[in-house]
Amino acid sequence: MTNNIKNKNGGFGILKLIIFIIIVIFLMNYFHITISGIINWFGTMLHNIF
């Protein structure tokens, strides 16, 4: 009985992670955000701070 519950929780965690990644990718596409865009944004932020 306890093994079944453990396995379900583990699978659910992976499922949530996959859904989270899909949502992030969808939002990035929706707002036209790219990884390089984020890096450039961080670069300008750091450049402005220092």
N, CA, C, O and CB atoms as a CASP TS submission, in Angstrom:
PFRMAT TS
TARGET T0000
AUTHOR 0000-0000-0000
METHOD Language model
MODEL 1
PARENT N/A
ATOM      1  N   MET     1       0.837  -1.206   0.000  1.00  0.00           N
ATOM      2  CA  MET     1       0.000   0.000   0.000  1.00  0.00           C
ATOM      3  C   MET     1       0.877   1.264   0.000  1.00  0.00           C
ATOM      4  O   MET     1       0.646   2.184  -0.785  1.00  0.00           O
ATOM      5  CB  MET     1      -0.949   0.002   1.233  1.00  0.00           C
ATOM      6  N   THR     2       1.880   1.299   0.883  1.00  0.00           N
ATOM      7  CA  THR     2       2.724   2.496   0.957  1.00  0.00           C
ATOM      8  C   THR     2       3.530   2.668  -0.321  1.00  0.00           C
ATOM      9  O   THR     2       3.777   3.799  -0.739  1.00  0.00           O
ATOM     10  CB  THR     2       3.665   2.419   2.167  1.00  0.00           C
ATOM     11  N   ASN     3       3.950   1.568  -0.955  1.00  0.00           N
ATOM     12  CA  ASN     3       4.720   1.654  -2.196  1.00  0.00           C
ATOM     13  C   ASN     3       3.913   2.343  -3.290  1.00  0.00           C
ATOM     14  O   ASN     3       4.448   3.176  -4.022  1.00  0.00           O
ATOM     15  CB  ASN     3       5.150   0.255  -2.659  1.00  0.00           C
ATOM     16  N   ASN     4       2.631   2.005  -3.408  1.00  0.00           N
ATOM     17  CA  ASN     4       1.779   2.619  -4.434  1.00  0.00           C
ATOM     18  C   ASN     4       1.714   4.131  -4.242  1.00  0.00           C
ATOM     19  O   ASN     4       1.819   4.885  -5.210  1.00  0.00           O
ATOM     20  CB  ASN     4       0.358   2.016  -4.393  1.00  0.00           C
ATOM     21  N   ILE     5       1.545   4.571  -3.012  1.00  0.00           N
ATOM     22  CA  ILE     5       1.439   6.009  -2.730  1.00  0.00           C
ATOM     23  C   ILE     5       2.751   6.701  -3.099  1.00  0.00           C
ATOM     24  O   ILE     5       2.745   7.769  -3.711  1.00  0.00           O
ATOM     25  CB  ILE     5       1.092   6.258  -1.229  1.00  0.00           C
ATOM     26  N   LYS     6       3.880   6.084  -2.721  1.00  0.00           N
ATOM     27  CA  LYS     6       5.193   6.666  -3.030  1.00  0.00           C
ATOM     28  C   LYS     6       5.362   6.831  -4.538  1.00  0.00           C
ATOM     29  O   LYS     6       5.774   7.892  -5.005  1.00  0.00           O
ATOM     30  CB  LYS     6       6.330   5.785  -2.459  1.00  0.00           C
ATOM     31  N   ASN     7       5.048   5.796  -5.292  1.00  0.00           N
ATOM     32  CA  ASN     7       5.214   5.843  -6.747  1.00  0.00           C
ATOM     33  C   ASN     7       4.331   6.922  -7.355  1.00  0.00           C
ATOM     34  O   ASN     7       4.763   7.648  -8.250  1.00  0.00           O
ATOM     35  CB  ASN     7       4.887   4.479  -7.373  1.00  0.00           C
ATOM     36  N   LYS     8       3.098   7.031  -6.872  1.00  0.00           N
ATOM     37  CA  LYS     8       2.184   8.054  -7.405  1.00  0.00           C
ATOM     38  C   LYS     8       2.752   9.449  -7.151  1.00  0.00           C
ATOM     39  O   LYS     8       2.724  10.300  -8.039  1.00  0.00           O
ATOM     40  CB  LYS     8       0.774   7.921  -6.763  1.00  0.00           C
ATOM     41  N   ASN     9       3.263   9.685  -5.953  1.00  0.00           N
ATOM     42  CA  ASN     9       3.832  10.998  -5.630  1.00  0.00           C
ATOM     43  C   ASN     9       5.022  11.305  -6.525  1.00  0.00           C
ATOM     44  O   ASN     9       5.147  12.424  -7.023  1.00  0.00           O
ATOM     45  CB  ASN     9       4.254  11.057  -4.156  1.00  0.00           C
ATOM     46  N   GLY    10       5.903  10.319  -6.737  1.00  0.00           N
ATOM     47  CA  GLY    10       7.071  10.519  -7.586  1.00  0.00           C
ATOM     48  C   GLY    10       6.653  10.859  -9.002  1.00  0.00           C
ATOM     49  O   GLY    10       7.192  11.789  -9.601  1.00  0.00           O
ATOM     50  N   GLY    11       5.694  10.114  -9.547  1.00  0.00           N
ATOM     51  CA  GLY    11       5.210  10.371 -10.902  1.00  0.00           C
ATOM     52  C   GLY    11       4.562  11.737 -10.999  1.00  0.00           C
ATOM     53  O   GLY    11       4.734  12.447 -11.990  1.00  0.00           O
ATOM     54  N   PHE    12       3.812  12.104  -9.962  1.00  0.00           N
ATOM     55  CA  PHE    12       3.124  13.394  -9.970  1.00  0.00           C
ATOM     56  C   PHE    12       4.133  14.538  -9.966  1.00  0.00           C
ATOM     57  O   PHE    12       3.921  15.556 -10.625  1.00  0.00           O
ATOM     58  CB  PHE    12       2.179  13.512  -8.759  1.00  0.00           C
ATOM     59  N   GLY    13       5.236  14.374  -9.224  1.00  0.00           N
ATOM     60  CA  GLY    13       6.269  15.405  -9.178  1.00  0.00           C
ATOM     61  C   GLY    13       6.876  15.625 -10.556  1.00  0.00           C
ATOM     62  O   GLY    13       7.080  16.762 -10.981  1.00  0.00           O
ATOM     63  N   ILE    14       7.166  14.515 -11.258  1.00  0.00           N
ATOM     64  CA  ILE    14       7.735  14.611 -12.607  1.00  0.00           C
ATOM     65  C   ILE    14       6.718  15.255 -13.543  1.00  0.00           C
ATOM     66  O   ILE    14       7.071  16.093 -14.373  1.00  0.00           O
ATOM     67  CB  ILE    14       8.153  13.208 -13.137  1.00  0.00           C
ATOM     68  N   LEU    15       5.458  14.860 -13.403  1.00  0.00           N
ATOM     69  CA  LEU    15       4.395  15.412 -14.256  1.00  0.00           C
ATOM     70  C   LEU    15       4.280  16.918 -14.045  1.00  0.00           C
ATOM     71  O   LEU    15       4.169  17.680 -15.005  1.00  0.00           O
ATOM     72  CB  LEU    15       3.038  14.724 -13.959  1.00  0.00           C
ATOM     73  N   LYS    16       4.307  17.345 -12.770  1.00  0.00           N
ATOM     74  CA  LYS    16       4.233  18.780 -12.475  1.00  0.00           C
ATOM     75  C   LYS    16       5.411  19.517 -13.086  1.00  0.00           C
ATOM     76  O   LYS    16       5.256  20.618 -13.615  1.00  0.00           O
ATOM     77  CB  LYS    16       4.193  19.021 -10.960  1.00  0.00           C
ATOM     78  N   LEU    17       6.607  18.900 -13.013  1.00  0.00           N
ATOM     79  CA  LEU    17       7.809  19.520 -13.577  1.00  0.00           C
ATOM     80  C   LEU    17       7.665  19.697 -15.084  1.00  0.00           C
ATOM     81  O   LEU    17       8.001  20.751 -15.624  1.00  0.00           O
ATOM     82  CB  LEU    17       9.056  18.674 -13.260  1.00  0.00           C
ATOM     83  N   ILE    18       7.163  18.661 -15.762  1.00  0.00           N
ATOM     84  CA  ILE    18       6.977  18.725 -17.220  1.00  0.00           C
ATOM     85  C   ILE    18       5.967  19.815 -17.565  1.00  0.00           C
ATOM     86  O   ILE    18       6.189  20.601 -18.486  1.00  0.00           O
ATOM     87  CB  ILE    18       6.503  17.351 -17.781  1.00  0.00           C
ATOM     88  N   ILE    19       4.854  19.866 -16.826  1.00  0.00           N
ATOM     89  CA  ILE    19       3.822  20.881 -17.083  1.00  0.00           C
ATOM     90  C   ILE    19       4.408  22.276 -16.865  1.00  0.00           C
ATOM     91  O   ILE    19       4.148  23.194 -17.643  1.00  0.00           O
ATOM     92  CB  ILE    19       2.581  20.660 -16.159  1.00  0.00           C
ATOM     93  N   PHE    20       5.204  22.428 -15.797  1.00  0.00           N
ATOM     94  CA  PHE    20       5.830  23.721 -15.498  1.00  0.00           C
ATOM     95  C   PHE    20       6.738  24.158 -16.642  1.00  0.00           C
ATOM     96  O   PHE    20       6.712  25.315 -17.060  1.00  0.00           O
ATOM     97  CB  PHE    20       6.632  23.644 -14.185  1.00  0.00           C
ATOM     98  N   ILE    21       7.552  23.207 -17.152  1.00  0.00           N
ATOM     99  CA  ILE    21       8.469  23.528 -18.256  1.00  0.00           C
ATOM    100  C   ILE    21       7.678  23.934 -19.493  1.00  0.00           C
ATOM    101  O   ILE    21       8.042  24.888 -20.181  1.00  0.00           O
ATOM    102  CB  ILE    21       9.387  22.322 -18.579  1.00  0.00           C
ATOM    103  N   ILE    22       6.587  23.204 -19.778  1.00  0.00           N
ATOM    104  CA  ILE    22       5.763  23.517 -20.956  1.00  0.00           C
ATOM    105  C   ILE    22       5.180  24.923 -20.817  1.00  0.00           C
ATOM    106  O   ILE    22       5.173  25.692 -21.778  1.00  0.00           O
ATOM    107  CB  ILE    22       4.620  22.467 -21.130  1.00  0.00           C
ATOM    108  N   ILE    23       4.689  25.258 -19.616  1.00  0.00           N
ATOM    109  CA  ILE    23       4.105  26.585 -19.387  1.00  0.00           C
ATOM    110  C   ILE    23       5.164  27.668 -19.586  1.00  0.00           C
ATOM    111  O   ILE    23       4.897  28.699 -20.202  1.00  0.00           O
ATOM    112  CB  ILE    23       3.499  26.681 -17.961  1.00  0.00           C
ATOM    113  N   VAL    24       6.378  27.424 -19.056  1.00  0.00           N
ATOM    114  CA  VAL    24       7.460  28.413 -19.195  1.00  0.00           C
ATOM    115  C   VAL    24       7.794  28.624 -20.668  1.00  0.00           C
ATOM    116  O   VAL    24       7.926  29.760 -21.125  1.00  0.00           O
ATOM    117  CB  VAL    24       8.725  27.961 -18.419  1.00  0.00           C
ATOM    118  N   ILE    25       7.931  27.513 -21.415  1.00  0.00           N
ATOM    119  CA  ILE    25       8.251  27.616 -22.847  1.00  0.00           C
ATOM    120  C   ILE    25       7.128  28.352 -23.576  1.00  0.00           C
ATOM    121  O   ILE    25       7.388  29.194 -24.436  1.00  0.00           O
ATOM    122  CB  ILE    25       8.470  26.204 -23.472  1.00  0.00           C
ATOM    123  N   PHE    26       5.872  28.030 -23.228  1.00  0.00           N
ATOM    124  CA  PHE    26       4.729  28.687 -23.864  1.00  0.00           C
ATOM    125  C   PHE    26       4.753  30.190 -23.591  1.00  0.00           C
ATOM    126  O   PHE    26       4.548  30.994 -24.501  1.00  0.00           O
ATOM    127  CB  PHE    26       3.405  28.076 -23.363  1.00  0.00           C
ATOM    128  N   LEU    27       5.005  30.567 -22.334  1.00  0.00           N
ATOM    129  CA  LEU    27       5.049  31.991 -21.981  1.00  0.00           C
ATOM    130  C   LEU    27       6.195  32.691 -22.693  1.00  0.00           C
ATOM    131  O   LEU    27       6.040  33.819 -23.160  1.00  0.00           O
ATOM    132  CB  LEU    27       5.190  32.168 -20.463  1.00  0.00           C
ATOM    133  N   MET    28       7.354  32.024 -22.781  1.00  0.00           N
ATOM    134  CA  MET    28       8.501  32.618 -23.461  1.00  0.00           C
ATOM    135  C   MET    28       8.178  32.858 -24.930  1.00  0.00           C
ATOM    136  O   MET    28       8.530  33.899 -25.484  1.00  0.00           O
ATOM    137  CB  MET    28       9.741  31.716 -23.325  1.00  0.00           C
ATOM    138  N   ASN    29       7.508  31.894 -25.562  1.00  0.00           N
ATOM    139  CA  ASN    29       7.123  32.064 -26.968  1.00  0.00           C
ATOM    140  C   ASN    29       6.076  33.165 -27.095  1.00  0.00           C
ATOM    141  O   ASN    29       6.113  33.960 -28.034  1.00  0.00           O
ATOM    142  CB  ASN    29       6.581  30.735 -27.555  1.00  0.00           C
ATOM    143  N   TYR    30       5.133  33.207 -26.139  1.00  0.00           N
ATOM    144  CA  TYR    30       4.032  34.167 -26.195  1.00  0.00           C
ATOM    145  C   TYR    30       4.557  35.598 -26.087  1.00  0.00           C
ATOM    146  O   TYR    30       4.112  36.490 -26.809  1.00  0.00           O
ATOM    147  CB  TYR    30       3.017  33.887 -25.073  1.00  0.00           C
ATOM    148  N   PHE    31       5.509  35.802 -25.176  1.00  0.00           N
ATOM    149  CA  PHE    31       6.060  37.149 -24.979  1.00  0.00           C
ATOM    150  C   PHE    31       7.309  37.385 -25.822  1.00  0.00           C
ATOM    151  O   PHE    31       7.977  38.408 -25.677  1.00  0.00           O
ATOM    152  CB  PHE    31       6.387  37.371 -23.508  1.00  0.00           C
ATOM    153  N   HIS    32       7.624  36.426 -26.713  1.00  0.00           N
ATOM    154  CA  HIS    32       8.793  36.535 -27.604  1.00  0.00           C
ATOM    155  C   HIS    32      10.079  36.734 -26.798  1.00  0.00           C
ATOM    156  O   HIS    32      10.933  37.545 -27.159  1.00  0.00           O
ATOM    157  CB  HIS    32       8.608  37.705 -28.600  1.00  0.00           C
ATOM    158  N   ILE    33      10.202  35.984 -25.705  1.00  0.00           N
ATOM    159  CA  ILE    33      11.406  36.050 -24.873  1.00  0.00           C
ATOM    160  C   ILE    33      12.310  34.888 -25.279  1.00  0.00           C
ATOM    161  O   ILE    33      11.857  33.748 -25.376  1.00  0.00           O
ATOM    162  CB  ILE    33      11.053  35.992 -23.332  1.00  0.00           C
ATOM    163  N   THR    34      13.576  35.177 -25.514  1.00  0.00           N
ATOM    164  CA  THR    34      14.534  34.118 -25.816  1.00  0.00           C
ATOM    165  C   THR    34      15.577  34.076 -24.705  1.00  0.00           C
ATOM    166  O   THR    34      15.699  35.013 -23.915  1.00  0.00           O
ATOM    167  CB  THR    34      15.208  34.343 -27.207  1.00  0.00           C
ATOM    168  N   ILE    35      16.322  32.982 -24.656  1.00  0.00           N
ATOM    169  CA  ILE    35      17.361  32.853 -23.623  1.00  0.00           C
ATOM    170  C   ILE    35      18.378  33.978 -23.801  1.00  0.00           C
ATOM    171  O   ILE    35      18.805  34.587 -22.820  1.00  0.00           O
ATOM    172  CB  ILE    35      18.064  31.451 -23.698  1.00  0.00           C
ATOM    173  N   SER    36      18.771  34.259 -25.053  1.00  0.00           N
ATOM    174  CA  SER    36      19.744  35.329 -25.300  1.00  0.00           C
ATOM    175  C   SER    36      19.162  36.673 -24.877  1.00  0.00           C
ATOM    176  O   SER    36      19.887  37.537 -24.384  1.00  0.00           O
ATOM    177  CB  SER    36      20.154  35.366 -26.794  1.00  0.00           C
ATOM    178  N   GLY    37      17.855  36.853 -25.068  1.00  0.00           N
ATOM    179  CA  GLY    37      17.203  38.087 -24.639  1.00  0.00           C
ATOM    180  C   GLY    37      17.284  38.255 -23.132  1.00  0.00           C
ATOM    181  O   GLY    37      17.533  39.353 -22.634  1.00  0.00           O
ATOM    182  N   ILE    38      17.073  37.155 -22.405  1.00  0.00           N
ATOM    183  CA  ILE    38      17.160  37.202 -20.943  1.00  0.00           C
ATOM    184  C   ILE    38      18.593  37.521 -20.527  1.00  0.00           C
ATOM    185  O   ILE    38      18.816  38.337 -19.633  1.00  0.00           O
ATOM    186  CB  ILE    38      16.695  35.857 -20.315  1.00  0.00           C
ATOM    187  N   ILE    39      19.566  36.874 -21.179  1.00  0.00           N
ATOM    188  CA  ILE    39      20.986  37.110 -20.856  1.00  0.00           C
ATOM    189  C   ILE    39      21.343  38.567 -21.134  1.00  0.00           C
ATOM    190  O   ILE    39      22.022  39.205 -20.330  1.00  0.00           O
ATOM    191  CB  ILE    39      21.913  36.158 -21.679  1.00  0.00           C
ATOM    192  N   ASN    40      20.886  39.097 -22.273  1.00  0.00           N
ATOM    193  CA  ASN    40      21.151  40.504 -22.611  1.00  0.00           C
ATOM    194  C   ASN    40      20.533  41.423 -21.565  1.00  0.00           C
ATOM    195  O   ASN    40      21.137  42.417 -21.162  1.00  0.00           O
ATOM    196  CB  ASN    40      20.597  40.847 -24.016  1.00  0.00           C
ATOM    197  N   TRP    41      19.302  41.075 -21.124  1.00  0.00           N
ATOM    198  CA  TRP    41      18.609  41.888 -20.128  1.00  0.00           C
ATOM    199  C   TRP    41      19.396  41.911 -18.826  1.00  0.00           C
ATOM    200  O   TRP    41      19.591  42.965 -18.219  1.00  0.00           O
ATOM    201  CB  TRP    41      17.187  41.354 -19.884  1.00  0.00           C
ATOM    202  N   PHE    42      19.854  40.708 -18.398  1.00  0.00           N
ATOM    203  CA  PHE    42      20.667  40.635 -17.181  1.00  0.00           C
ATOM    204  C   PHE    42      21.955  41.433 -17.353  1.00  0.00           C
ATOM    205  O   PHE    42      22.395  42.121 -16.432  1.00  0.00           O
ATOM    206  CB  PHE    42      20.991  39.167 -16.829  1.00  0.00           C
ATOM    207  N   GLY    43      22.558  41.336 -18.541  1.00  0.00           N
ATOM    208  CA  GLY    43      23.795  42.067 -18.814  1.00  0.00           C
ATOM    209  C   GLY    43      23.595  43.564 -18.679  1.00  0.00           C
ATOM    210  O   GLY    43      24.419  44.245 -18.068  1.00  0.00           O
ATOM    211  N   THR    44      22.513  44.088 -19.239  1.00  0.00           N
ATOM    212  CA  THR    44      22.256  45.531 -19.150  1.00  0.00           C
ATOM    213  C   THR    44      21.954  45.922 -17.706  1.00  0.00           C
ATOM    214  O   THR    44      22.374  46.985 -17.248  1.00  0.00           O
ATOM    215  CB  THR    44      21.081  45.938 -20.075  1.00  0.00           C
ATOM    216  N   MET    45      21.220  45.058 -16.984  1.00  0.00           N
ATOM    217  CA  MET    45      20.909  45.343 -15.581  1.00  0.00           C
ATOM    218  C   MET    45      22.199  45.456 -14.777  1.00  0.00           C
ATOM    219  O   MET    45      22.393  46.412 -14.025  1.00  0.00           O
ATOM    220  CB  MET    45      19.993  44.243 -14.985  1.00  0.00           C
ATOM    221  N   LEU    46      23.092  44.454 -14.947  1.00  0.00           N
ATOM    222  CA  LEU    46      24.361  44.467 -14.213  1.00  0.00           C
ATOM    223  C   LEU    46      25.200  45.668 -14.630  1.00  0.00           C
ATOM    224  O   LEU    46      25.850  46.298 -13.796  1.00  0.00           O
ATOM    225  CB  LEU    46      25.145  43.157 -14.452  1.00  0.00           C
ATOM    226  N   HIS    47      25.185  45.981 -15.914  1.00  0.00           N
ATOM    227  CA  HIS    47      25.967  47.114 -16.426  1.00  0.00           C
ATOM    228  C   HIS    47      25.467  48.425 -15.800  1.00  0.00           C
ATOM    229  O   HIS    47      26.263  49.300 -15.459  1.00  0.00           O
ATOM    230  CB  HIS    47      25.878  47.184 -17.982  1.00  0.00           C
ATOM    231  N   ASN    48      24.148  48.547 -15.657  1.00  0.00           N
ATOM    232  CA  ASN    48      23.578  49.764 -15.067  1.00  0.00           C
ATOM    233  C   ASN    48      23.901  49.859 -13.580  1.00  0.00           C
ATOM    234  O   ASN    48      24.123  50.951 -13.056  1.00  0.00           O
ATOM    235  CB  ASN    48      22.058  49.798 -15.276  1.00  0.00           C
ATOM    236  N   ILE    49      23.928  48.695 -12.892  1.00  0.00           N
ATOM    237  CA  ILE    49      24.176  48.710 -11.443  1.00  0.00           C
ATOM    238  C   ILE    49      25.619  49.108 -11.164  1.00  0.00           C
ATOM    239  O   ILE    49      25.881  49.947 -10.302  1.00  0.00           O
ATOM    240  CB  ILE    49      23.871  47.327 -10.815  1.00  0.00           C
ATOM    241  N   PHE    50      26.566  48.498 -11.904  1.00  0.00           N
ATOM    242  CA  PHE    50      27.985  48.750 -11.620  1.00  0.00           C
ATOM    243  C   PHE    50      28.481  49.937 -12.433  1.00  0.00           C
ATOM    244  O   PHE    50      29.651  50.307 -12.334  1.00  0.00           O
ATOM    245  CB  PHE    50      28.839  47.498 -11.928  1.00  0.00           C
TER
END
